[in-house]
Amino acid sequence: MSDLHVRYLLVGGGVAASHAAQEIRRLDANGELLLVGQENTRPYHRPPLSKEFLLGRRGHEELFTHPAEWFVEHRVRLRTSQRVSRLDIHRHSATLANGEEISFDHLLIATGGGAKRLSVPGAALPNLLYLRTLEDAERLGHAMDKARREGRPHPDKAGRGRAVVIGAGVLGLEIAGTLSTAGLHVDLAVAGEHPWDHLAGETTGKALARFLGWRGVAVHLNSRAVRLEGDGRVQRVILACGGAVESLECDFAVAAVGLEVHKEILRGTPIIAEKAILVDQRCRTNIGHIYAAGDCAAIFDPLFGKHRLLDHWDSAALTGRIAGANMAGMEASFDAVSHFESRVADLELNVWGEGKIVDRRIVRGSAGAPSPRFVEFGVAADGRVAQIITVGPPTEADILPEFVRRRLRIDGNEERLKDPAVPLRELLGPDG
Ligand SMILES: Cc1cc2nc3c(=O)[nH]c(=O)nc-3n(C[C@H](O)[C@H](O)[C@H](O)COP(=O)(O)OP(=O)(O)OC[C@H]3O[C@@H](n4cnc5c(N)ncnc54)[C@H](O)[C@@H]3O)c2cc1C
């Protein structure tokens, strides 16, 4: 006998779970709904953590997805600081870490992920920081303040506080841009030939490196952090750059080296997962009444005919809504062009579609200026647009995703695509 039975159980207190709750309540005002999250706050938005929150431009209260009263008014029961440790799919039940058993009709797994840990000597030193949660952001904020007050002098100008950012993916660049805007001297360790190398082409990656360079960030290309050194705290990050070794002085280091999907609760269940939990277009796992959404799920994207882990805000909110709708008896499906937005200092970046199948890239606009503004079209081997990246405020932003949605073939149109004087609508054809 379980301790509690609910119609809807949502596990994970992030944006995917909160959007699912909202959608369920839109469709079913009465079904018992319980949201269990292991953090000690109600659901909040993570994107500001690496930007406005760290810069003190957005406060704690402005991060939450819903006011506290919303949960009461909509009868969404919220259990924070509670972890679901086990699932029993035959009994339709979940066990919390405190031993309580909750049975459900429909379950959503929206457990997101955590920051992947760096595994090099010295990685256990206390001022190697990560950024995933509000607590992490507060810790990083304290380290920034302390470094600015009493940290190492800047190498080349007045000011105090030196940080090394390890990792040049989306999050690493955001953090480097923010720390530099906050007045710290930043060294950025880029493992590949340019930032965003898993995601974008050389033009975008090099433009990002130059942009950060203009902002005073020291960008170290082809450089891996191999060791952290210091007397009880990180004081130096040792980089290997080809055969050479470089030592970077710092007050603290931040590692942004990827996402580790939270899928421990699948242990002992037949729910299928690879890097993330595999779900169909309706966010269903292979077990009928169990759904997954957000960063812990790889959704089947019909546009590319494969499962994709879309670990960004738009997709977490959207798949949360899709799962919620289906749990409440609707037939909602993922048919969007995946998109995310990022910001490095004041540079806006947008990405639509899938970079992994891109074979060649076509650039429209100027990548050279201190304020770059251009579009990178990623074309797959079949000659169709697979990905679009905008650097700087996008023009024609309403049309750009259409190129991916239609998987437009651009053969023969390359020169016109490169020319910003040619309206994109003309290239879309008659239905544009
Ligand atoms: C600093 C930062 C900046 C970002 N900036 C951007 C951006 O600019 N643009 C963008 O598109 N995306 C951005 N993202 C990514 C975006 O925030 C995520 O894609 C989104 O938060 C994912 O939401 P989610 O609900 O799937 O997972 P999460 O937000 O990870 O939430 C999952 C929650 O479930 C909890 N949980 C895990 N296991 C259990 C369990 N067993 N029991 C109970 N609870 C559990 C977790 O602790 C967590 O609180 C950023 C992420 C970070 C960290």
The ligand as an SDF file (V2000), in Angstrom:
LIG
                    3D

 53 58  0  0  0  0  0  0  0  0999 V2000
   23.8000   28.6180  -15.8570 C   0  0  0  0  0  0  0  0  0  0  0  0
   22.9280   28.1470  -16.9770 C   0  0  0  0  0  0  0  0  0  0  0  0
   22.6040   29.0190  -18.0010 C   0  0  0  0  0  0  0  0  0  0  0  0
   21.7900   28.5950  -19.0370 C   0  0  0  0  0  0  0  0  0  0  0  0
   21.5060   29.4650  -20.0460 N   0  0  0  0  0  0  0  0  0  0  0  0
   20.7020   29.0800  -21.0520 C   0  0  0  0  0  0  0  0  0  0  0  0
   20.3650   29.9730  -22.1010 C   0  0  0  0  0  0  0  0  0  0  0  0
   20.8130   31.1140  -22.1420 O   0  0  0  0  0  0  0  0  0  0  0  0
   19.5430   29.5350  -23.0770 N   0  0  0  0  0  0  0  0  0  0  0  0
   19.0200   28.2810  -23.0770 C   0  0  0  0  0  0  0  0  0  0  0  0
   18.2640   27.9360  -23.9710 O   0  0  0  0  0  0  0  0  0  0  0  0
   19.3350   27.3970  -22.0970 N   0  0  0  0  0  0  0  0  0  0  0  0
   20.1490   27.7660  -21.0900 C   0  0  0  0  0  0  0  0  0  0  0  0
   20.4650   26.8840  -20.0900 N   0  0  0  0  0  0  0  0  0  0  0  0
   19.9070   25.5250  -20.1470 C   0  0  0  0  0  0  0  0  0  0  0  0
   18.5000   25.4760  -19.5460 C   0  0  0  0  0  0  0  0  0  0  0  0
   18.4660   26.1870  -18.3500 O   0  0  0  0  0  0  0  0  0  0  0  0
   18.1140   24.0280  -19.3230 C   0  0  0  0  0  0  0  0  0  0  0  0
   17.9820   23.4540  -20.6040 O   0  0  0  0  0  0  0  0  0  0  0  0
   16.8310   23.8690  -18.5450 C   0  0  0  0  0  0  0  0  0  0  0  0
   16.9640   24.3970  -17.2570 O   0  0  0  0  0  0  0  0  0  0  0  0
   16.4610   22.4070  -18.4170 C   0  0  0  0  0  0  0  0  0  0  0  0
   15.3290   22.2880  -17.6350 O   0  0  0  0  0  0  0  0  0  0  0  0
   14.8960   20.8750  -17.0230 P   0  0  0  0  0  0  0  0  0  0  0  0
   13.6430   21.1460  -16.2560 O   0  0  0  0  0  0  0  0  0  0  0  0
   14.8720   19.8440  -18.0590 O   0  0  0  0  0  0  0  0  0  0  0  0
   16.0690   20.4430  -16.0520 O   0  0  0  0  0  0  0  0  0  0  0  0
   16.6830   21.1430  -14.7770 P   0  0  0  0  0  0  0  0  0  0  0  0
   16.5830   22.6140  -14.9020 O   0  0  0  0  0  0  0  0  0  0  0  0
   18.0190   20.5210  -14.5880 O   0  0  0  0  0  0  0  0  0  0  0  0
   15.7280   20.6940  -13.5940 O   0  0  0  0  0  0  0  0  0  0  0  0
   15.6690   19.3690  -13.1280 C   0  0  0  0  0  0  0  0  0  0  0  0
   15.4590   19.3860  -11.6390 C   0  0  0  0  0  0  0  0  0  0  0  0
   15.1940   18.0550  -11.2080 O   0  0  0  0  0  0  0  0  0  0  0  0
   15.9210   17.8090  -10.0070 C   0  0  0  0  0  0  0  0  0  0  0  0
   16.1120   16.3620   -9.8360 N   0  0  0  0  0  0  0  0  0  0  0  0
   17.0210   15.5630  -10.4560 C   0  0  0  0  0  0  0  0  0  0  0  0
   16.8830   14.2760  -10.0490 N   0  0  0  0  0  0  0  0  0  0  0  0
   15.8650   14.2680   -9.1610 C   0  0  0  0  0  0  0  0  0  0  0  0
   15.2440   13.2420   -8.3940 C   0  0  0  0  0  0  0  0  0  0  0  0
   15.6400   11.9670   -8.4920 N   0  0  0  0  0  0  0  0  0  0  0  0
   14.2370   13.5810   -7.5770 N   0  0  0  0  0  0  0  0  0  0  0  0
   13.8110   14.8750   -7.4840 C   0  0  0  0  0  0  0  0  0  0  0  0
   14.3660   15.8910   -8.1900 N   0  0  0  0  0  0  0  0  0  0  0  0
   15.3680   15.5890   -9.0250 C   0  0  0  0  0  0  0  0  0  0  0  0
   17.2090   18.5590  -10.2390 C   0  0  0  0  0  0  0  0  0  0  0  0
   17.9110   18.7660   -9.0450 O   0  0  0  0  0  0  0  0  0  0  0  0
   16.6800   19.8490  -10.8630 C   0  0  0  0  0  0  0  0  0  0  0  0
   16.2910   20.7560   -9.8710 O   0  0  0  0  0  0  0  0  0  0  0  0
   21.2890   27.2720  -19.0460 C   0  0  0  0  0  0  0  0  0  0  0  0
   21.6310   26.3890  -18.0240 C   0  0  0  0  0  0  0  0  0  0  0  0
   22.4500   26.8190  -16.9980 C   0  0  0  0  0  0  0  0  0  0  0  0
   22.8140   25.8640  -15.9060 C   0  0  0  0  0  0  0  0  0  0  0  0
  1  2  1  0
  2  3  1  0
  2 52  2  0
  3  4  2  0
  4  5  1  0
  4 50  1  0
  5  6  2  0
  6  7  1  0
  6 13  1  0
  7  8  2  0
  7  9  1  0
  9 10  1  0
 10 11  2  0
 10 12  1  0
 12 13  2  0
 13 14  1  0
 14 15  1  0
 14 50  1  0
 15 16  1  0
 16 17  1  0
 16 18  1  0
 18 19  1  0
 18 20  1  0
 20 21  1  0
 20 22  1  0
 22 23  1  0
 23 24  1  0
 24 25  2  0
 24 26  1  0
 24 27  1  0
 27 28  1  0
 28 29  2  0
 28 30  1  0
 28 31  1  0
 31 32  1  0
 32 33  1  0
 33 34  1  0
 33 48  1  0
 34 35  1  0
 35 36  1  0
 35 46  1  0
 36 37  1  0
 36 45  1  0
 37 38  2  0
 38 39  1  0
 39 40  1  0
 39 45  2  0
 40 41  1  0
 40 42  2  0
 42 43  1  0
 43 44  2  0
 44 45  1  0
 46 47  1  0
 46 48  1  0
 48 49  1  0
 50 51  2  0
 51 52  1  0
 52 53  1  0
M  END
$$$$
